[in-house]
Amino acid sequence: MPLPSAAQSALVVAAVAIATATVLLPFPRTPPRDRFADMVLANGTIYTADPARPFADAMSVRGGRVLRVGTYESVKELKGPRTRELNLSGNVVLPGFIDSHVHFIDGGLQLARVPLRGVRSKDDLVARVKEAVRDKQPGQWILGGGWNDDFGGDGLPAAVWLDDISPDNPVWLSRMDGHMGVANSLAMKIAGIDKNTNDPIGGTIIRTTEGEPTGLLVNTAMKPIFDVIQNVSNHERREALLRASRHALMRGVTTVVDVGSYFPGASAEKTWQDFAVLIPLQKSINGLTLWKNDFESMLILPNAHMDLISEHGRSLSQWIHLGGVKAFLDGSLGSSSALFHEPYEGDPDNYGLQMTDLDSLLNRTLESDKSGLQVAIHAIGDKANDILLDMVDKIVDLNGAKDRRFRIEHAQHLAPGAANRFGKHGTIASVQPDHLLDDADHAWSKIGVERSERSSYTFRSLLDGGAQLAFGSDWPISDINPLQAIRSAVFRKPPGWEVPWIPAERLTLDESLKA
């Protein structure tokens, strides 16, 4: 199938689902033909998600499927001579977690790059990059990410931090949210970025008072760097997928929704290359057997998506399923590019960035919705979310009511009354509880205490307003860790805080598990 043009990706189609490649025990190709279970789990606390009976103490399994959940007396009827019984000793059993928002292959790649999460000083960042340079030949790229704005008096990272330690290696280090990064001078030279380079639509080149680029690039201004970074080979992608799969499974995640492009304006070709890597993994790689875990991922498939669906149907295999379309409306809070009704604190001319022409976005969304594709659009600021909620009203008026399951990715800051609008058309709020751990302090400084307290991570208001909550990690922005995400939603206590952030928006444990 031909690759679609990157220029077509204002609204990007997405979503493919693959089975998580596991390194656990090989799965039997055919289940036993008798009625007995392969395994009985007993003496446990098994969560059922059934309000009438939320917990059971025993469960039987055969061929990878649950046969019965209930009392031990009812379950032991399925024990046979070859059935293995496992005494759980009171431990808890939960269904495999679904992570509704990841960048899966990117996350797998990041596991092998320079880790910068938790870096708190210029010296620490420089030391990590310097160590990476030692293992590279001149001309090879140094890639990493995960840094936040916690550098104290050192300010934000800049090319001058990196130039002396990497004169012969281009460097690109993405911020934790993926909407900003820092390049060294060699990387900018290769990408053709200098003082004469204009800011692109939907992006910003941060500059010195003399107009020279500092190395910090925001949103679509990052695209020239991504265009010149050395291509990732198919072998590297396969290895990244295996790393990502192991990483997810270790945390109990058996299903993920991969939302494709990491930043606005990303090349569609890259994601098609990622997609091509998934196909051979349907059977096995390096002797590993793929488990039949449905795992949804979103891929960029601009105008070719309907041809692909017409040719193959929505399920390309047991593990790969085509889903919907994804687009960006704004940026992120941390990069001061989320779109708000009011300006950022201390920056009266900055209301954030609108990434996409609204007429184009509406037309493409209408077309995709009419074709039966689920639509997912990134919106973080309150104005961006209001624009999307208005757009949903318009789409329903023009295309009629149906079970469309429109997704707003992040829904992070909402204007008064906006949370109640999600339930009107069954709009899904795809939210990331762990982001609030990083954003609480930033929200106070970026939009002020009063605005952040009334608008941020309004999980309770969304649920009470009829929204369907779908929890995700946004990995590698945050780690895949569903138990930590549940804790964040229930307690809402960022690191170093003695009290919850906006306690009225906390969820119960049961609500968080179901999200």
TANOR-V835731 format. One record per residue. RES is the residue in three letters. SS is DSSP state (2 for helix, 1 for strand, 0 for the rest). PHI is phi as a letter, one per 40 degrees, with the letter a starting at -180 (* if undefined). NEAR is the number of other C-alpha atoms within 8 Angstrom. Layout:
RES | SS | PHI | NEAR
RES | SS | PHI | NEAR
This chain:
MET | 0 | * | 2
PRO | 0 | c | 3
LEU | 0 | c | 7
PRO | 0 | c | 11
SER | 0 | c | 9
ALA | 2 | c | 9
ALA | 2 | c | 5
GLN | 2 | c | 10
SER | 0 | c | 13
ALA | 0 | c | 10
LEU | 0 | b | 13
VAL | 1 | b | 13
VAL | 1 | c | 13
ALA | 1 | a | 16
ALA | 0 | h | 18
VAL | 1 | b | 14
ALA | 1 | b | 17
ILE | 0 | b | 15
ALA | 0 | c | 15
THR | 0 | c | 14
ALA | 1 | c | 13
THR | 0 | b | 12
VAL | 0 | b | 8
LEU | 0 | c | 4
LEU | 0 | c | 4
PRO | 0 | d | 7
PHE | 0 | c | 7
PRO | 0 | c | 6
ARG | 0 | c | 4
THR | 0 | b | 5
PRO | 0 | c | 7
PRO | 0 | d | 7
ARG | 0 | c | 4
ASP | 0 | c | 4
ARG | 0 | c | 6
PHE | 0 | c | 9
ALA | 0 | c | 13
ASP | 0 | c | 11
MET | 1 | a | 12
VAL | 1 | b | 16
LEU | 1 | b | 12
ALA | 1 | b | 13
ASN | 1 | f | 12
GLY | 1 | b | 15
THR | 1 | b | 12
ILE | 1 | b | 12
TYR | 1 | c | 11
THR | 0 | b | 9
ALA | 0 | g | 9
ASP | 0 | c | 7
PRO | 0 | d | 5
ALA | 0 | c | 4
ARG | 0 | a | 8
PRO | 0 | c | 9
PHE | 1 | b | 10
ALA | 1 | b | 14
ASP | 1 | b | 13
ALA | 1 | a | 16
MET | 1 | a | 16
SER | 1 | b | 15
VAL | 1 | b | 13
ARG | 1 | a | 13
GLY | 0 | f | 9
GLY | 0 | g | 5
ARG | 1 | b | 6
VAL | 1 | c | 9
LEU | 1 | c | 9
ARG | 1 | a | 8
VAL | 1 | b | 11
GLY | 1 | i | 10
THR | 0 | c | 9
TYR | 2 | c | 11
GLU | 2 | c | 6
SER | 2 | c | 7
VAL | 2 | c | 15
LYS | 2 | c | 8
GLU | 2 | c | 6
LEU | 2 | c | 9
LYS | 0 | c | 12
GLY | 0 | b | 7
PRO | 0 | c | 4
ARG | 0 | b | 6
THR | 0 | c | 11
ARG | 1 | c | 7
GLU | 1 | b | 8
LEU | 1 | b | 8
ASN | 1 | c | 8
LEU | 0 | c | 10
SER | 0 | f | 7
GLY | 0 | g | 7
ASN | 0 | c | 8
VAL | 1 | c | 9
VAL | 1 | b | 8
LEU | 0 | b | 7
PRO | 0 | c | 5
GLY | 0 | d | 8
PHE | 1 | c | 9
ILE | 1 | b | 11
ASP | 1 | c | 14
SER | 1 | c | 12
HIS | 1 | a | 14
VAL | 1 | b | 16
HIS | 0 | b | 14
PHE | 2 | c | 12
ILE | 2 | c | 11
ASP | 2 | d | 10
GLY | 2 | c | 13
GLY | 2 | c | 14
LEU | 2 | c | 11
GLN | 2 | c | 12
LEU | 0 | c | 9
ALA | 0 | b | 6
ARG | 0 | b | 10
VAL | 1 | c | 12
PRO | 1 | c | 10
LEU | 0 | b | 11
ARG | 0 | c | 9
GLY | 0 | g | 7
VAL | 0 | c | 11
ARG | 0 | b | 9
SER | 0 | a | 10
LYS | 2 | d | 10
ASP | 2 | c | 6
ASP | 2 | c | 9
LEU | 2 | c | 11
VAL | 2 | c | 11
ALA | 2 | c | 8
ARG | 2 | c | 11
VAL | 2 | c | 12
LYS | 2 | d | 10
GLU | 2 | c | 8
ALA | 2 | c | 10
VAL | 2 | c | 12
ARG | 2 | c | 6
ASP | 0 | c | 6
LYS | 0 | b | 9
GLN | 0 | c | 7
PRO | 0 | d | 6
GLY | 0 | g | 7
GLN | 0 | c | 8
TRP | 0 | c | 11
ILE | 1 | b | 14
LEU | 1 | b | 9
GLY | 1 | a | 12
GLY | 1 | i | 14
GLY | 1 | h | 15
TRP | 1 | c | 12
ASN | 0 | b | 10
ASP | 0 | c | 7
ASP | 0 | c | 7
PHE | 0 | b | 12
GLY | 2 | f | 7
GLY | 2 | c | 4
ASP | 2 | c | 7
GLY | 0 | g | 7
LEU | 0 | c | 6
PRO | 0 | d | 8
ALA | 0 | a | 12
ALA | 2 | d | 13
VAL | 2 | c | 9
TRP | 2 | c | 9
LEU | 2 | b | 12
ASP | 0 | c | 11
ASP | 0 | c | 7
ILE | 0 | c | 9
SER | 0 | a | 12
PRO | 0 | c | 8
ASP | 0 | b | 7
ASN | 0 | b | 14
PRO | 0 | c | 15
VAL | 1 | b | 13
TRP | 1 | b | 14
LEU | 1 | b | 12
SER | 1 | c | 14
ARG | 1 | c | 13
MET | 0 | d | 12
ASP | 0 | c | 10
GLY | 0 | g | 10
HIS | 0 | b | 12
MET | 1 | a | 13
GLY | 1 | a | 14
VAL | 1 | b | 14
ALA | 1 | b | 16
ASN | 0 | c | 16
SER | 2 | c | 11
LEU | 2 | c | 13
ALA | 2 | c | 13
MET | 2 | c | 13
LYS | 2 | c | 9
ILE | 2 | c | 8
ALA | 2 | c | 10
GLY | 0 | g | 8
ILE | 0 | b | 11
ASP | 0 | a | 9
LYS | 0 | c | 7
ASN | 0 | c | 5
THR | 0 | c | 7
ASN | 0 | c | 5
ASP | 0 | c | 8
PRO | 0 | c | 8
ILE | 0 | c | 6
GLY | 0 | g | 11
GLY | 1 | a | 14
THR | 1 | a | 11
ILE | 1 | c | 13
ILE | 1 | c | 10
ARG | 1 | b | 11
THR | 0 | c | 8
THR | 0 | c | 5
GLU | 0 | c | 5
GLY | 0 | g | 7
GLU | 0 | c | 9
PRO | 1 | c | 12
THR | 1 | c | 11
GLY | 1 | h | 15
LEU | 1 | c | 15
LEU | 1 | b | 14
VAL | 1 | b | 14
ASN | 1 | f | 14
THR | 2 | c | 13
ALA | 2 | c | 13
MET | 2 | c | 12
LYS | 2 | d | 10
PRO | 2 | d | 10
ILE | 2 | c | 11
PHE | 2 | c | 7
ASP | 2 | c | 7
VAL | 2 | b | 8
ILE | 0 | c | 7
GLN | 0 | d | 5
ASN | 0 | c | 4
VAL | 0 | c | 6
SER | 0 | c | 6
ASN | 2 | c | 9
HIS | 2 | c | 6
GLU | 2 | c | 9
ARG | 2 | c | 13
ARG | 2 | c | 10
GLU | 2 | c | 9
ALA | 2 | c | 14
LEU | 2 | c | 12
LEU | 2 | c | 11
ARG | 2 | c | 10
ALA | 2 | c | 12
SER | 2 | c | 11
ARG | 2 | c | 11
HIS | 2 | c | 9
ALA | 2 | c | 11
LEU | 2 | c | 11
MET | 0 | c | 7
ARG | 0 | b | 9
GLY | 0 | g | 9
VAL | 1 | c | 14
THR | 1 | b | 13
THR | 1 | b | 14
VAL | 1 | b | 14
VAL | 1 | b | 16
ASP | 1 | c | 16
VAL | 1 | c | 13
GLY | 0 | g | 13
SER | 0 | d | 12
TYR | 0 | c | 8
PHE | 0 | a | 9
PRO | 0 | d | 10
GLY | 0 | g | 8
ALA | 0 | c | 10
SER | 0 | c | 9
ALA | 2 | c | 15
GLU | 2 | c | 10
LYS | 2 | d | 7
THR | 2 | c | 12
TRP | 2 | c | 12
GLN | 2 | c | 9
ASP | 2 | d | 11
PHE | 2 | c | 9
ALA | 2 | c | 8
VAL | 2 | c | 11
LEU | 2 | c | 10
ILE | 2 | d | 7
PRO | 2 | c | 9
LEU | 0 | c | 10
GLN | 0 | c | 11
LYS | 0 | b | 7
SER | 1 | a | 10
ILE | 1 | b | 8
ASN | 0 | f | 4
GLY | 0 | g | 5
LEU | 1 | c | 10
THR | 1 | c | 12
LEU | 1 | c | 13
TRP | 0 | c | 9
LYS | 0 | c | 8
ASN | 0 | b | 10
ASP | 0 | c | 13
PHE | 0 | a | 14
GLU | 1 | c | 15
SER | 1 | b | 17
MET | 1 | b | 18
LEU | 0 | b | 16
ILE | 0 | c | 16
LEU | 0 | b | 12
PRO | 0 | d | 13
ASN | 0 | c | 7
ALA | 0 | c | 8
HIS | 2 | c | 9
MET | 2 | c | 8
ASP | 2 | c | 7
LEU | 2 | c | 9
ILE | 2 | c | 10
SER | 2 | c | 7
GLU | 2 | c | 6
HIS | 2 | b | 8
GLY | 0 | g | 8
ARG | 0 | c | 8
SER | 1 | b | 10
LEU | 0 | c | 10
SER | 0 | a | 7
GLN | 0 | c | 10
TRP | 0 | b | 14
ILE | 0 | b | 14
HIS | 1 | b | 15
LEU | 0 | c | 13
GLY | 0 | b | 14
GLY | 1 | a | 12
VAL | 1 | b | 16
LYS | 1 | b | 15
ALA | 1 | a | 11
PHE | 1 | b | 12
LEU | 0 | b | 11
ASP | 0 | b | 17
GLY | 0 | b | 18
SER | 0 | b | 12
LEU | 0 | c | 13
GLY | 0 | c | 10
SER | 0 | c | 10
SER | 0 | f | 11
SER | 0 | b | 12
ALA | 0 | c | 16
LEU | 0 | c | 15
PHE | 0 | b | 11
HIS | 0 | c | 7
GLU | 0 | b | 5
PRO | 0 | c | 12
TYR | 1 | c | 13
GLU | 0 | c | 9
GLY | 0 | g | 4
ASP | 1 | a | 7
PRO | 0 | c | 8
ASP | 0 | c | 6
ASN | 0 | b | 8
TYR | 0 | b | 13
GLY | 0 | h | 13
LEU | 0 | b | 11
GLN | 0 | c | 11
MET | 0 | c | 12
THR | 0 | b | 11
ASP | 0 | c | 7
LEU | 2 | c | 6
ASP | 2 | c | 6
SER | 2 | c | 9
LEU | 2 | c | 11
LEU | 2 | c | 9
ASN | 2 | c | 8
ARG | 2 | c | 9
THR | 2 | c | 10
LEU | 2 | d | 10
GLU | 2 | c | 8
SER | 2 | c | 12
ASP | 2 | c | 12
LYS | 2 | c | 8
SER | 0 | c | 7
GLY | 0 | g | 7
LEU | 0 | c | 11
GLN | 1 | c | 13
VAL | 1 | b | 13
ALA | 1 | b | 12
ILE | 1 | b | 12
HIS | 1 | c | 13
ALA | 1 | a | 17
ILE | 0 | b | 17
GLY | 0 | c | 16
ASP | 2 | c | 14
LYS | 2 | c | 11
ALA | 2 | c | 15
ASN | 2 | c | 15
ASP | 2 | c | 11
ILE | 2 | d | 8
LEU | 2 | c | 11
LEU | 2 | c | 10
ASP | 2 | c | 8
MET | 2 | c | 9
VAL | 2 | c | 10
ASP | 2 | d | 9
LYS | 2 | c | 8
ILE | 2 | c | 10
VAL | 2 | c | 9
ASP | 2 | c | 8
LEU | 2 | c | 6
ASN | 2 | b | 9
GLY | 0 | g | 7
ALA | 0 | c | 6
LYS | 0 | a | 4
ASP | 0 | c | 5
ARG | 0 | c | 8
ARG | 0 | f | 9
PHE | 0 | d | 11
ARG | 1 | b | 12
ILE | 1 | b | 15
GLU | 1 | c | 12
HIS | 1 | g | 11
ALA | 0 | f | 15
GLN | 0 | c | 13
HIS | 1 | b | 13
LEU | 0 | b | 16
ALA | 0 | c | 10
PRO | 0 | d | 7
GLY | 0 | g | 7
ALA | 0 | c | 10
ALA | 2 | d | 13
ASN | 2 | c | 13
ARG | 2 | c | 10
PHE | 2 | c | 16
GLY | 2 | c | 11
LYS | 2 | d | 8
HIS | 2 | b | 8
GLY | 0 | g | 12
THR | 0 | c | 13
ILE | 1 | c | 13
ALA | 1 | c | 15
SER | 1 | c | 15
VAL | 1 | b | 12
GLN | 0 | b | 12
PRO | 0 | d | 14
ASP | 0 | c | 12
HIS | 2 | c | 9
LEU | 2 | c | 12
LEU | 2 | c | 12
ASP | 2 | c | 9
ASP | 2 | c | 10
ALA | 2 | d | 10
ASP | 2 | c | 7
HIS | 2 | c | 10
ALA | 2 | c | 12
TRP | 2 | d | 10
SER | 2 | c | 9
LYS | 2 | c | 11
ILE | 2 | b | 11
GLY | 0 | g | 10
VAL | 2 | c | 9
GLU | 2 | c | 6
ARG | 2 | c | 8
SER | 2 | c | 12
GLU | 2 | c | 9
ARG | 2 | c | 7
SER | 2 | b | 13
SER | 1 | c | 9
TYR | 0 | f | 10
THR | 0 | c | 12
PHE | 2 | c | 11
ARG | 2 | c | 10
SER | 2 | c | 10
LEU | 2 | c | 15
LEU | 2 | c | 10
ASP | 2 | c | 8
GLY | 0 | c | 11
GLY | 0 | g | 11
ALA | 0 | c | 15
GLN | 1 | c | 12
LEU | 1 | c | 12
ALA | 1 | b | 10
PHE | 1 | c | 14
GLY | 0 | a | 14
SER | 0 | b | 20
ASP | 0 | g | 12
TRP | 1 | d | 12
PRO | 0 | c | 15
ILE | 0 | c | 10
SER | 0 | b | 10
ASP | 0 | c | 8
ILE | 0 | c | 13
ASN | 0 | a | 8
PRO | 2 | c | 13
LEU | 2 | c | 6
GLN | 2 | c | 8
ALA | 2 | c | 13
ILE | 2 | c | 12
ARG | 2 | c | 9
SER | 2 | c | 14
ALA | 2 | c | 14
VAL | 2 | c | 11
PHE | 2 | b | 9
ARG | 0 | f | 14
LYS | 0 | b | 11
PRO | 0 | c | 12
PRO | 0 | d | 5
GLY | 0 | g | 4
TRP | 0 | c | 7
GLU | 0 | c | 5
VAL | 0 | b | 5
PRO | 0 | c | 10
TRP | 0 | c | 9
ILE | 0 | f | 8
PRO | 2 | c | 8
ALA | 2 | c | 5
GLU | 2 | c | 10
ARG | 0 | c | 12
LEU | 0 | b | 10
THR | 0 | c | 8
LEU | 2 | c | 8
ASP | 2 | c | 7
GLU | 2 | c | 8
SER | 2 | c | 11
LEU | 2 | c | 7
LYS | 2 | c | 6
ALA | 0 | c | 8
